[in-house]
Amino acid sequence: MPITENPISVISTQESISKDRPDISVIVVTYNQEATIARCLESIVAQRFNGRIEIVIGEDGSNDATAEICRKYQTDYPDRIRLYCNRRNKGLIDNYFDTMLNCTGRYLADCAGDDSWSDPYKLQKQFDFLEQNSHVGLVHTAWEFHDIINGQTIPYRHNSEKTIVFEKGKILMPLLNRELRPYPHLSTALWRRDAMMAEYLKDPQLFRHSDNTCEDLQIIAAMASRMAVAYLPDKTLLYSVGHKSVSSEESFSKTFDFYIGTVRLTRRLHLKYAVADSDMRLYYRNIMDFLAAQIIHGHLTDRVTPLRSLADYLPFRPSAKYRLIMAAMRFKGISWVAAKLYHRISKRKVVKSLSDAE
């Protein structure tokens, strides 16, 4: 298999896909993950599956040894791995969807370059389920946290012990307002490629909007709008924590930028799928408070205007706490005092919570 640049928006149509297409394409996008990418790929090639799997890697111009490690795996598994090395860093969204568009399997799976699959029968179980349930478009599973610093495995407390099938459209509201339990993790999922492509072609910008900071929410929402979604209680994923990732930056500014992007995407999905405003009220209130807290903790004066613009885009007036923080940020001296008070109040709340827990 060749090692080439990942092309932009090259869509493998039904006509261009040969009859001997793989059963499953596994999407792996990676950037500067030399410490974890081998573990990720090992967990995929270790899958015990009766059909044919292709692994499609989108390596996004890493400046560490990630590309070299991926090339080694492509050399070791030439019939199973297609590697696309980007000459420039495209960013998560473009790299992800360019990689997805180069997949040809009947079903799509996903494993992030810093995560790994823990069940060698993951794909077989999900493939069998989808083959037997034609009305289900996506099936996801239970998962666990993996602390890469100490190697500890930590259960995800919202896992369920039973198989659940949500009929078409039923999870859209709880998915978008973050109340869905168990909440889908895309790296645990298997979904139908043709259904995904039909949704993608309707509205590519929904998936690739320049504001988007994640790739999973829009995929799960699109599949849920089209077909039923199922959950299996098998634990199949070790989700890495204890290091920097897209959604867990130490920097207040990067945390702010990630979450403001997810709120903007959530609002677009909220409107597209006609979820009732009243069902989204608590989510928007809580996330706006969180974003305001990031501003005051990190003294992010340059993020005030984007947050105010977002508030104008939402259907509700933000909370009193949000309005107080944003008012304080108008004045440098007051914002500094407000930040000190906010830190002290937050610390007291944490101490009280710990005391109550004991």
N, C-alpha and C positions, 0 to 999 in steps of 0.2 A: 504494500500500500504506500502511496506517495506521502511525503511530508510537505504540505503546501500552506500558503496563506489562507486563512479562513475567509472566504469571500463574503461580501455583504449582500444579504437578501437574495441568495440563490435558492430558489424554492424547488425542491424535488417534487414534481407533480405526480399524480397517479400514473400518467402515461409514461413518465420517464423512469419509474421504478420497475425493475425487472420482476418477473414472476417469482424468482427465487430470493425475494427480499428477506432480510432477517426477520425473525419473529419479534425481537426486541432490540431497540437502540438505546444505549445508556449514554446520557449526556454528562460529560465531565468538563466543567470550566474551572480554570485554575490560573492563579497569578501569584508569584512569589510564595509558593507553598512547598519549598524543597523539603521541609521537615515532615510533611504529612502526605504528600501526593502519592508516594510509593505505597503507604498503607491503604489509601483509598483504592488505588488500582488493583492491589493484591486482593482486596475484599471483593472486587467485581470479577476478576478472572477466576476466583475460587467458587463462583456460583455453580451449583449443580443443576443444570437445566437441560431438558431433553431436546430443546430446539436450538436455534441459531441466534447468537447474541453478537452484536457489533458494539464496540465502545468508541464513541466519537468525542475526541478531546479537543477543546478550544483553549489553547495556551496563549495567554494574552500579553505577550511581550515581556515576560518576567526578566528581572535583572539579577536573579540568583540562579541556582542550578535546576530550577523546576523544568525548564525545557529539555535539558540534558537527560533528566530522569525519565521524562515522557518519551523521548526518542529511544531510550534503552528498552522501554516496555513495548514500543511500537516495533522495534527490531525483534524482540523476543516473541511477539504475538502478531505477526504481520497479517494473518488472516482474520484477526478479531479487532484490531485497533486501527482507526484512522485518526491521524494527528494533524491538526491545523495550528501552526505556529504563527501568530500575528507579528508582523514586523513593527507595528506600533501598538501601543496600549489603547484598546477601544473602550474599555470600561465594562463593567459587569453586564449591563443591559444589552448592548450591541453584541458583545462576545457571546452571551448566552443564546440570544435568538438567532444569530448567524450559525451557531453550532447546531441548534435545534433544526434549522431549515436544511441542514446537510444530513439529517438522519433519515433513513429509509425504512426502518422497521415498522411492523404493524402496530407495535406498542412502544411507548417512550417511558424511560425511567431516568432518574437523576441521582447523582451522588456528588456532592460538593467536594472539591479537592482537599478540604481539611477535615472531612468526615469519613466514615467507613461503615460498611454493612456488616452486621454481626451474625446474620443468619444465612448460611450457604444455600438455603432453599427459598430465600425471599422471592426471587423472580418466578420460580416454579409455582409457588403457592398463589401468587397474584395472577399469573398467567392463567392458571387453571380456573381461578374464580371468575375472571373476565370472560373466558371462553364459555363458561357455564351460565353466565348472567349477561345476556346481550344488552339489557337495558342500563347496565352500569358502565359509566364512562371512565371513572377513575376509582382506584382502590388504594387506600393508604393504611399504614399499620402503626402499632405502638413503637416507641423509641425510648432511648435512654441518653443521659448526658455522659460524656467522657471527659474527665479533667486531664488534659494532656500534660499538666505539670506533675501531678502525683499518680497518674494512671488510674484513679478511682472512677468507678462507674456509679452514677447516681440516677435513681429512677425518676421518670417524669410523672408527677403526681396526678396528671389528668388522663393517664392511660385508662382504658376500660378493659374489662376481662371478657367481654362478649362481642361477637360480630354485630355490626350495626349497618343498616342500609338506609340512606336518606334519599327519598325520591327526588326527582328533578326539581330544582329550584328551592328545595326546603332548607338548605344550609346557607343560602346567600345572606340572609339577614344576620344570623349569629356568626357567620364567617367575617362579615365586614365590621360588626361591632365588637368583635373579639370575644364573644360569649360562647362560641362553639366549643364543646367538649365531647370527645378529644379533638384538639385543634390539629388540622392536617399539617404535616411537615413534608414538603415536596420531595425531599430526599428519601422518604419512605414510600413514595407513590409509584404506581404504574398506571398509565393512561393511554387512551386510544389515539394514535397519531392522526388518523383521518378526521376524527371529530375535532381534534385540536387545530388542525390546519384549516378546517372550515371556519372555525371561530376566528382564527388569526387573520385570514384573508378578508373577513368582513370589516375588520378595523385594526390594521397593523399598528396604528399609532397608540391605541389603547395599551398595547404590550410594550411598545418601544418609545413611549413619550420621553422627551428629554428630562422631565422632572422625576421620572421613576427612579427609585433607589433600590427596588427589589424586583425580582422576576417571578416569584412564586404566587403572590396574591392574585394577580390577574389571570394566571393559568388556572388556578383552582376555581376562581369565580366563573371563568368562562366555561369550564367543564361542568360545573354545578348547574349553570344556566341551561345547559344542553341535555344533560343526562343525569342519572342517579349517581350518587357518590357512596362508596362503601368503606367501612373500616374493619380491619382484621386485628385481633388482639395480640398477634405474634410480635415480639420485639425484634426489629430487623436493623435498626440504625443506632450507631454511636455518634451522637452530635457533640462535636468538640467544643469545649469551653476552657477558659483559663488562658486565652491568648486573644490578640487583637483580630477581629474579623469585621466584615462590613457593618454588622449591627451591634458590635460590642467594643467600640473604640473608647480608649481612656479619655480622649479629648472631648470636651464639652461641645466644641464646634462641630466635630464630625458626628457625634451623637445627634446633635440638633439637625444637621443636614440630612442624616439618614431618616429620621422620624418625620421631618416635615415633608420629605418626599413621599413617605408611605401615607401620610394624611391626605396629600393632594391626590394620590392614586385612589385611595379609599373613597374620596368624594366623587371622583369620576365614575367609579364602579357603582357607588350609591345611586347616582343619577341614571347611569346606563340601565341598571337592573331594577329601577323604580322601587328601591327599598324605602319604606316610610320614614320620613324625617324623625318622627317620634322614637323610632327604634334605634336611631343613631345618636340621640341627644347625650347620653351618658358617656359614650366613647369619645365624642368630640370634646366634651367638657373636660374629661380627665386628661386627654392627650394635649390639649391646649395648656392646661395647668403644668403638665410635664415640660412642654417646650418652653414655657415662660420661666420655669425653674432652671432649665439649662442656660437660658440667657443670663439670669441673675447670678447663678453660680459661676459661670465662666466669663462674666462681664462682656457679653457678646453684643456690644452696641450696634454692630453692623448687621445683626440678625433681627433687630427690632422691626424694621420696615417690612421684610418678608413675612414675619409673623403677623403683623397687622393686616397685610394684604390677604393672608390666609384666613384670618378671622372674618374679613369681609365676604369671603367666598363661602363661608359656612352658614347653615340656616338658623343658628342660634346665637344669642348673645353670650359671650364667654363669662366665666364665673367672676365673682368679686375679687378673688385672689389673683386671677389673671389680670384684671383691670388695675389692681393696685400695683402689681409688679411692673406693668407696662407704663403706668403713670410715673413711677419712681425712676424708670430708665430715661425719662426725659431730662433729668437733671443729674449731672455727674456726681456731685456730692451726696445727693439724696440716694442715688442708686447704690453708692458704696455702703452707706449706712443700712439701706434696705437689705443688701446682700449679707451683711453681718448679722442682722436680725433674723433673716431667713435661715442662715446656717444654724443659728442658736435654736430657733424654733424647731427646725428639722431634726437637730440632734436630740432635743428633749423628746420629740415624738418617737424617735428610734429607741431611746432609753426606756420610755414608758411602754412601748410595744414589747420590748424584751422582758420587762418586769412583769407585764401581764401574761406573757407566754409562760414564764416560770411559775 
